[in-house]
């Protein structure tokens, strides 16, 4: 093959449909697809309280993050409270 593809690792055998198909089917057959979903029992959804939207949601976030928080010995509350390394 002297058409400029030399050294790029392009081989015509690797692009044969049979070889492509065998490389795709590595993780098992399609006969078992959906096995776990079909085995899990169906649970009906429960009714939930309506979540606030817009201004009311922002108010809820503010009170949750800043008003109801006790100050720690380290000082003021930060947005990312993970310990620094």
Backbone atoms as SQL, in Angstrom:
CREATE TABLE atoms (id INTEGER PRIMARY KEY, chain TEXT, resi INTEGER, resn TEXT, atom TEXT, x REAL, y REAL, z REAL);
INSERT INTO atoms VALUES
  (1, 'A', 1, 'UNK', 'N', 0.839, -1.178, 0.000),
  (2, 'A', 1, 'UNK', 'CA', 0.000, 0.000, 0.000),
  (3, 'A', 1, 'UNK', 'C', 0.882, 1.239, 0.000),
  (4, 'A', 2, 'UNK', 'N', 0.967, 1.884, -1.090),
  (5, 'A', 2, 'UNK', 'CA', 1.818, 3.062, -1.239),
  (6, 'A', 2, 'UNK', 'C', 0.981, 4.306, -1.533),
  (7, 'A', 3, 'UNK', 'N', -0.240, 4.372, -1.009),
  (8, 'A', 3, 'UNK', 'CA', -1.128, 5.482, -1.346),
  (9, 'A', 3, 'UNK', 'C', -1.162, 6.561, -0.270),
  (10, 'A', 4, 'UNK', 'N', -0.195, 6.576, 0.620),
  (11, 'A', 4, 'UNK', 'CA', -0.158, 7.624, 1.635),
  (12, 'A', 4, 'UNK', 'C', -0.683, 7.185, 2.987),
  (13, 'A', 5, 'UNK', 'N', -1.261, 6.001, 3.102),
  (14, 'A', 5, 'UNK', 'CA', -1.761, 5.506, 4.381),
  (15, 'A', 5, 'UNK', 'C', -0.713, 4.702, 5.118),
  (16, 'A', 6, 'UNK', 'N', 0.460, 4.656, 4.595),
  (17, 'A', 6, 'UNK', 'CA', 1.506, 3.860, 5.200),
  (18, 'A', 6, 'UNK', 'C', 1.957, 4.535, 6.501),
  (19, 'A', 7, 'UNK', 'N', 2.086, 3.743, 7.556),
  (20, 'A', 7, 'UNK', 'CA', 2.526, 4.276, 8.833),
  (21, 'A', 7, 'UNK', 'C', 1.387, 4.755, 9.713),
  (22, 'A', 8, 'UNK', 'N', 0.173, 4.770, 9.226),
  (23, 'A', 8, 'UNK', 'CA', -0.964, 5.222, 10.037),
  (24, 'A', 8, 'UNK', 'C', -1.701, 4.051, 10.678),
  (25, 'A', 9, 'UNK', 'N', -1.337, 2.849, 10.344),
  (26, 'A', 9, 'UNK', 'CA', -1.979, 1.681, 10.925),
  (27, 'A', 9, 'UNK', 'C', -3.329, 1.387, 10.315),
  (28, 'A', 10, 'UNK', 'N', -3.646, 1.929, 9.153),
  (29, 'A', 10, 'UNK', 'CA', -4.918, 1.656, 8.508),
  (30, 'A', 10, 'UNK', 'C', -4.803, 0.360, 7.737),
  (31, 'A', 11, 'UNK', 'N', -5.653, -0.578, 8.033),
  (32, 'A', 11, 'UNK', 'CA', -5.611, -1.877, 7.386),
  (33, 'A', 11, 'UNK', 'C', -7.010, -2.167, 6.847),
  (34, 'A', 12, 'UNK', 'N', -7.092, -2.634, 5.631),
  (35, 'A', 12, 'UNK', 'CA', -8.396, -2.897, 5.024),
  (36, 'A', 12, 'UNK', 'C', -9.095, -4.066, 5.680),
  (37, 'A', 13, 'UNK', 'N', -8.361, -4.997, 6.270),
  (38, 'A', 13, 'UNK', 'CA', -8.983, -6.152, 6.920),
  (39, 'A', 13, 'UNK', 'C', -9.731, -5.709, 8.173),
  (40, 'A', 14, 'UNK', 'N', -9.247, -4.699, 8.870),
  (41, 'A', 14, 'UNK', 'CA', -9.887, -4.249, 10.109),
  (42, 'A', 14, 'UNK', 'C', -11.247, -3.609, 9.848),
  (43, 'A', 15, 'UNK', 'N', -11.512, -3.141, 8.654),
  (44, 'A', 15, 'UNK', 'CA', -12.782, -2.493, 8.351),
  (45, 'A', 15, 'UNK', 'C', -13.770, -3.420, 7.670),
  (46, 'A', 16, 'UNK', 'N', -13.482, -4.692, 7.621),
  (47, 'A', 16, 'UNK', 'CA', -14.417, -5.659, 7.045),
  (48, 'A', 16, 'UNK', 'C', -15.615, -5.765, 7.987),
  (49, 'A', 17, 'UNK', 'N', -16.852, -5.838, 7.454),
  (50, 'A', 17, 'UNK', 'CA', -18.042, -5.861, 8.324),
  (51, 'A', 17, 'UNK', 'C', -18.033, -6.982, 9.343),
  (52, 'A', 18, 'UNK', 'N', -17.474, -8.133, 9.007),
  (53, 'A', 18, 'UNK', 'CA', -17.442, -9.242, 9.952),
  (54, 'A', 18, 'UNK', 'C', -16.580, -8.898, 11.160),
  (55, 'A', 19, 'UNK', 'N', -15.443, -8.256, 10.934),
  (56, 'A', 19, 'UNK', 'CA', -14.561, -7.888, 12.032),
  (57, 'A', 19, 'UNK', 'C', -15.167, -6.781, 12.879),
  (58, 'A', 20, 'UNK', 'N', -15.854, -5.848, 12.263),
  (59, 'A', 20, 'UNK', 'CA', -16.495, -4.769, 13.013),
  (60, 'A', 20, 'UNK', 'C', -17.594, -5.331, 13.893),
  (61, 'A', 21, 'UNK', 'N', -18.378, -6.287, 13.382),
  (62, 'A', 21, 'UNK', 'CA', -19.464, -6.876, 14.140),
  (63, 'A', 21, 'UNK', 'C', -18.943, -7.646, 15.346),
  (64, 'A', 22, 'UNK', 'N', -17.864, -8.383, 15.174),
  (65, 'A', 22, 'UNK', 'CA', -17.342, -9.140, 16.305),
  (66, 'A', 22, 'UNK', 'C', -16.749, -8.221, 17.360),
  (67, 'A', 23, 'UNK', 'N', -16.268, -7.053, 16.989),
  (68, 'A', 23, 'UNK', 'CA', -15.727, -6.131, 17.984),
  (69, 'A', 23, 'UNK', 'C', -16.847, -5.434, 18.764),
  (70, 'A', 24, 'UNK', 'N', -18.017, -5.301, 18.177),
  (71, 'A', 24, 'UNK', 'CA', -19.118, -4.634, 18.864),
  (72, 'A', 24, 'UNK', 'C', -19.782, -5.540, 19.890),
  (73, 'A', 25, 'UNK', 'N', -19.795, -6.839, 19.655),
  (74, 'A', 25, 'UNK', 'CA', -20.521, -7.762, 20.516),
  (75, 'A', 25, 'UNK', 'C', -19.614, -8.364, 21.571),
  (76, 'A', 26, 'UNK', 'N', -18.904, -7.557, 22.291),
  (77, 'A', 26, 'UNK', 'CA', -17.968, -8.060, 23.285),
  (78, 'A', 26, 'UNK', 'C', -18.682, -8.384, 24.591),
  (79, 'A', 27, 'UNK', 'N', -19.655, -7.575, 24.985),
  (80, 'A', 27, 'UNK', 'CA', -20.228, -7.679, 26.326),
  (81, 'A', 27, 'UNK', 'C', -21.488, -8.520, 26.403),
  (82, 'A', 28, 'UNK', 'N', -21.671, -9.480, 25.554),
  (83, 'A', 28, 'UNK', 'CA', -22.798, -10.388, 25.674),
  (84, 'A', 28, 'UNK', 'C', -23.814, -10.182, 24.568),
  (85, 'A', 29, 'UNK', 'N', -24.774, -11.079, 24.554),
  (86, 'A', 29, 'UNK', 'CA', -25.766, -11.050, 23.483),
  (87, 'A', 29, 'UNK', 'C', -26.901, -10.102, 23.817),
  (88, 'A', 30, 'UNK', 'N', -27.683, -9.758, 22.812),
  (89, 'A', 30, 'UNK', 'CA', -28.828, -8.870, 23.019),
  (90, 'A', 30, 'UNK', 'C', -30.022, -9.614, 23.595),
  (91, 'A', 31, 'UNK', 'N', -29.920, -10.928, 23.744),
  (92, 'A', 31, 'UNK', 'CA', -31.027, -11.697, 24.304),
  (93, 'A', 31, 'UNK', 'C', -31.239, -11.357, 25.775),
  (94, 'A', 32, 'UNK', 'N', -30.188, -10.909, 26.446),
  (95, 'A', 32, 'UNK', 'CA', -30.311, -10.577, 27.867),
  (96, 'A', 32, 'UNK', 'C', -30.556, -9.105, 28.108),
  (97, 'A', 33, 'UNK', 'N', -30.805, -8.337, 27.078),
  (98, 'A', 33, 'UNK', 'CA', -31.006, -6.899, 27.250),
  (99, 'A', 33, 'UNK', 'C', -32.308, -6.642, 28.006),
  (100, 'A', 34, 'UNK', 'N', -32.265, -5.792, 28.998),
  (101, 'A', 34, 'UNK', 'CA', -33.457, -5.462, 29.785),
  (102, 'A', 34, 'UNK', 'C', -33.772, -6.471, 30.856),
  (103, 'A', 35, 'UNK', 'N', -32.846, -7.341, 31.190),
  (104, 'A', 35, 'UNK', 'CA', -33.094, -8.408, 32.155),
  (105, 'A', 35, 'UNK', 'C', -33.364, -7.847, 33.550),
  (106, 'A', 36, 'UNK', 'N', -32.561, -6.903, 33.983),
  (107, 'A', 36, 'UNK', 'CA', -32.698, -6.386, 35.342),
  (108, 'A', 36, 'UNK', 'C', -33.975, -5.575, 35.483),
  (109, 'A', 37, 'UNK', 'N', -34.289, -4.775, 34.454),
  (110, 'A', 37, 'UNK', 'CA', -35.491, -3.949, 34.525),
  (111, 'A', 37, 'UNK', 'C', -36.749, -4.802, 34.590),
  (112, 'A', 38, 'UNK', 'N', -36.747, -5.911, 33.865),
  (113, 'A', 38, 'UNK', 'CA', -37.934, -6.774, 33.888),
  (114, 'A', 38, 'UNK', 'C', -38.044, -7.542, 35.196),
  (115, 'A', 39, 'UNK', 'N', -36.942, -7.729, 35.910),
  (116, 'A', 39, 'UNK', 'CA', -36.986, -8.481, 37.165),
  (117, 'A', 39, 'UNK', 'C', -37.391, -7.625, 38.356),
  (118, 'A', 40, 'UNK', 'N', -37.191, -6.318, 38.274),
  (119, 'A', 40, 'UNK', 'CA', -37.485, -5.477, 39.431),
  (120, 'A', 40, 'UNK', 'C', -38.992, -5.317, 39.596),
  (121, 'A', 41, 'UNK', 'N', -39.475, -5.355, 40.833),
  (122, 'A', 41, 'UNK', 'CA', -40.918, -5.219, 41.045),
  (123, 'A', 41, 'UNK', 'C', -41.386, -3.791, 40.775),
  (124, 'A', 42, 'UNK', 'N', -42.589, -3.668, 40.270),
  (125, 'A', 42, 'UNK', 'CA', -43.161, -2.367, 39.951),
  (126, 'A', 42, 'UNK', 'C', -43.679, -1.724, 41.228),
  (127, 'A', 43, 'UNK', 'N', -43.213, -0.514, 41.497),
  (128, 'A', 43, 'UNK', 'CA', -43.650, 0.232, 42.672),
  (129, 'A', 43, 'UNK', 'C', -44.334, 1.490, 42.175),
  (130, 'A', 44, 'UNK', 'N', -45.539, 1.721, 42.645),
  (131, 'A', 44, 'UNK', 'CA', -46.291, 2.895, 42.228),
  (132, 'A', 44, 'UNK', 'C', -45.676, 4.147, 42.821),
  (133, 'A', 45, 'UNK', 'N', -45.686, 5.246, 42.077),
  (134, 'A', 45, 'UNK', 'CA', -45.148, 6.507, 42.563),
  (135, 'A', 45, 'UNK', 'C', -46.061, 7.082, 43.636),
  (136, 'A', 46, 'UNK', 'N', -45.437, 7.655, 44.672),
  (137, 'A', 46, 'UNK', 'CA', -46.201, 8.261, 45.745),
  (138, 'A', 46, 'UNK', 'C', -46.419, 9.734, 45.450),
  (139, 'A', 47, 'UNK', 'N', -47.495, 10.257, 45.999),
  (140, 'A', 47, 'UNK', 'CA', -47.763, 11.679, 45.820),
  (141, 'A', 47, 'UNK', 'C', -46.837, 12.484, 46.711),
  (142, 'A', 48, 'UNK', 'N', -46.263, 13.535, 46.148),
  (143, 'A', 48, 'UNK', 'CA', -45.344, 14.377, 46.894),
  (144, 'A', 48, 'UNK', 'C', -45.916, 15.782, 47.012),
  (145, 'A', 49, 'UNK', 'N', -45.372, 16.506, 47.982),
  (146, 'A', 49, 'UNK', 'CA', -45.765, 17.900, 48.145),
  (147, 'A', 49, 'UNK', 'C', -45.193, 18.711, 46.982),
  (148, 'A', 50, 'UNK', 'N', -45.937, 19.710, 46.545),
  (149, 'A', 50, 'UNK', 'CA', -45.499, 20.532, 45.416),
  (150, 'A', 50, 'UNK', 'C', -44.269, 21.342, 45.801),
  (151, 'A', 51, 'UNK', 'N', -43.233, 21.291, 44.939),
  (152, 'A', 51, 'UNK', 'CA', -42.021, 22.065, 45.225),
  (153, 'A', 51, 'UNK', 'C', -42.237, 23.518, 44.829),
  (154, 'A', 52, 'UNK', 'N', -41.713, 24.450, 45.629),
  (155, 'A', 52, 'UNK', 'CA', -41.891, 25.858, 45.285),
  (156, 'A', 52, 'UNK', 'C', -41.108, 26.233, 44.035),
  (157, 'A', 53, 'UNK', 'N', -41.607, 27.214, 43.323),
  (158, 'A', 53, 'UNK', 'CA', -40.978, 27.677, 42.083),
  (159, 'A', 53, 'UNK', 'C', -40.602, 29.152, 42.227),
  (160, 'A', 54, 'UNK', 'N', -39.596, 29.550, 41.463),
  (161, 'A', 54, 'UNK', 'CA', -39.252, 30.965, 41.365),
  (162, 'A', 54, 'UNK', 'C', -38.728, 31.580, 42.643),
  (163, 'A', 55, 'UNK', 'N', -39.353, 32.690, 43.055),
  (164, 'A', 55, 'UNK', 'CA', -38.915, 33.438, 44.230),
  (165, 'A', 55, 'UNK', 'C', -39.023, 32.595, 45.487),
  (166, 'A', 56, 'UNK', 'N', -40.070, 31.787, 45.598),
  (167, 'A', 56, 'UNK', 'CA', -40.268, 30.976, 46.797),
  (168, 'A', 56, 'UNK', 'C', -39.169, 29.930, 46.943),
  (169, 'A', 57, 'UNK', 'N', -38.690, 29.395, 45.829),
  (170, 'A', 57, 'UNK', 'CA', -37.604, 28.416, 45.891),
  (171, 'A', 57, 'UNK', 'C', -36.302, 29.076, 46.324),
  (172, 'A', 58, 'UNK', 'N', -36.024, 30.265, 45.789),
  (173, 'A', 58, 'UNK', 'CA', -34.828, 30.995, 46.197),
  (174, 'A', 58, 'UNK', 'C', -34.879, 31.337, 47.687),
  (175, 'A', 59, 'UNK', 'N', -36.049, 31.692, 48.178),
  (176, 'A', 59, 'UNK', 'CA', -36.220, 31.998, 49.600),
  (177, 'A', 59, 'UNK', 'C', -35.951, 30.765, 50.450),
  (178, 'A', 60, 'UNK', 'N', -36.448, 29.624, 50.004),
  (179, 'A', 60, 'UNK', 'CA', -36.215, 28.370, 50.710),
  (180, 'A', 60, 'UNK', 'C', -34.728, 28.021, 50.747),
  (181, 'A', 61, 'UNK', 'N', -34.037, 28.196, 49.611),
  (182, 'A', 61, 'UNK', 'CA', -32.602, 27.927, 49.561),
  (183, 'A', 61, 'UNK', 'C', -31.824, 28.854, 50.489),
  (184, 'A', 62, 'UNK', 'N', -32.197, 30.130, 50.507),
  (185, 'A', 62, 'UNK', 'CA', -31.509, 31.103, 51.362),
  (186, 'A', 62, 'UNK', 'C', -31.664, 30.735, 52.829),
  (187, 'A', 63, 'UNK', 'N', -32.887, 30.414, 53.241),
  (188, 'A', 63, 'UNK', 'CA', -33.094, 30.067, 54.649),
  (189, 'A', 63, 'UNK', 'C', -32.392, 28.762, 54.999),
  (190, 'A', 64, 'UNK', 'N', -32.357, 27.825, 54.082),
  (191, 'A', 64, 'UNK', 'CA', -31.699, 26.549, 54.347),
  (192, 'A', 64, 'UNK', 'C', -30.183, 26.706, 54.470),
  (193, 'A', 65, 'UNK', 'N', -29.613, 27.578, 53.636),
  (194, 'A', 65, 'UNK', 'CA', -28.155, 27.703, 53.603),
  (195, 'A', 65, 'UNK', 'C', -27.595, 28.678, 54.626),
  (196, 'A', 66, 'UNK', 'N', -28.286, 29.775, 54.874),
  (197, 'A', 66, 'UNK', 'CA', -27.673, 30.840, 55.657),
  (198, 'A', 66, 'UNK', 'C', -28.385, 31.146, 56.976),
  (199, 'A', 67, 'UNK', 'N', -29.681, 30.988, 57.069),
  (200, 'A', 67, 'UNK', 'CA', -30.401, 31.406, 58.268),
  (201, 'A', 67, 'UNK', 'C', -30.382, 30.310, 59.327),
  (202, 'A', 68, 'UNK', 'N', -30.666, 29.077, 58.948),
  (203, 'A', 68, 'UNK', 'CA', -30.791, 27.988, 59.907),
  (204, 'A', 68, 'UNK', 'C', -29.466, 27.301, 60.229),
  (205, 'A', 69, 'UNK', 'N', -28.332, 27.928, 59.929),
  (206, 'A', 69, 'UNK', 'CA', -27.032, 27.289, 60.109),
  (207, 'A', 69, 'UNK', 'C', -26.369, 27.851, 61.353),
  (208, 'A', 70, 'UNK', 'N', -25.858, 26.941, 62.170),
  (209, 'A', 70, 'UNK', 'CA', -25.105, 27.389, 63.336),
  (210, 'A', 70, 'UNK', 'C', -23.667, 27.647, 62.906),
  (211, 'A', 71, 'UNK', 'N', -23.076, 28.690, 63.446),
  (212, 'A', 71, 'UNK', 'CA', -21.696, 29.015, 63.073),
  (213, 'A', 71, 'UNK', 'C', -20.751, 28.007, 63.693),
  (214, 'A', 72, 'UNK', 'N', -19.830, 27.551, 62.896),
  (215, 'A', 72, 'UNK', 'CA', -18.861, 26.558, 63.324),
  (216, 'A', 72, 'UNK', 'C', -17.655, 27.248, 63.958),
  (217, 'A', 73, 'UNK', 'N', -16.823, 26.504, 64.651),
  (218, 'A', 73, 'UNK', 'CA', -15.634, 27.113, 65.255),
  (219, 'A', 73, 'UNK', 'C', -14.676, 27.708, 64.223),
  (220, 'A', 74, 'UNK', 'N', -14.765, 27.286, 62.977),
  (221, 'A', 74, 'UNK', 'CA', -13.867, 27.786, 61.947),
  (222, 'A', 74, 'UNK', 'C', -14.208, 29.165, 61.437),
  (223, 'A', 75, 'UNK', 'N', -15.339, 29.703, 61.801),
  (224, 'A', 75, 'UNK', 'CA', -15.718, 31.026, 61.337),
  (225, 'A', 75, 'UNK', 'C', -17.022, 30.990, 60.568),
  (226, 'A', 76, 'UNK', 'N', -17.110, 31.834, 59.546),
  (227, 'A', 76, 'UNK', 'CA', -18.361, 31.937, 58.810),
  (228, 'A', 76, 'UNK', 'C', -18.565, 30.719, 57.910),
  (229, 'A', 77, 'UNK', 'N', -19.797, 30.528, 57.495),
  (230, 'A', 77, 'UNK', 'CA', -20.139, 29.397, 56.658),
  (231, 'A', 77, 'UNK', 'C', -19.715, 29.669, 55.228),
  (232, 'A', 78, 'UNK', 'N', -19.085, 28.662, 54.600),
  (233, 'A', 78, 'UNK', 'CA', -18.643, 28.796, 53.222),
  (234, 'A', 78, 'UNK', 'C', -19.548, 28.004, 52.302),
  (235, 'A', 79, 'UNK', 'N', -19.506, 28.326, 51.004),
  (236, 'A', 79, 'UNK', 'CA', -20.336, 27.602, 50.038),
  (237, 'A', 79, 'UNK', 'C', -19.848, 26.176, 49.840),
  (238, 'A', 80, 'UNK', 'N', -18.533, 25.942, 49.894),
  (239, 'A', 80, 'UNK', 'CA', -17.986, 24.603, 49.769),
  (240, 'A', 80, 'UNK', 'C', -17.336, 24.225, 51.100),
  (241, 'A', 81, 'UNK', 'N', -18.083, 23.524, 51.962),
  (242, 'A', 81, 'UNK', 'CA', -17.561, 23.263, 53.306),
  (243, 'A', 81, 'UNK', 'C', -16.600, 22.087, 53.395),
  (244, 'A', 82, 'UNK', 'N', -16.158, 21.529, 52.255),
  (245, 'A', 82, 'UNK', 'CA', -15.226, 20.406, 52.306),
  (246, 'A', 82, 'UNK', 'C', -13.900, 20.844, 52.909),
  (247, 'A', 83, 'UNK', 'N', -13.246, 19.955, 53.635),
  (248, 'A', 83, 'UNK', 'CA', -11.962, 20.343, 54.235),
  (249, 'A', 83, 'UNK', 'C', -10.904, 20.569, 53.160),
  (250, 'A', 84, 'UNK', 'N', -10.092, 21.581, 53.377),
  (251, 'A', 84, 'UNK', 'CA', -9.046, 21.903, 52.410),
  (252, 'A', 84, 'UNK', 'C', -7.833, 21.036, 52.679),
  (253, 'A', 85, 'UNK', 'N', -7.196, 20.616, 51.602),
  (254, 'A', 85, 'UNK', 'CA', -6.029, 19.745, 51.748),
  (255, 'A', 85, 'UNK', 'C', -4.792, 20.451, 51.290);
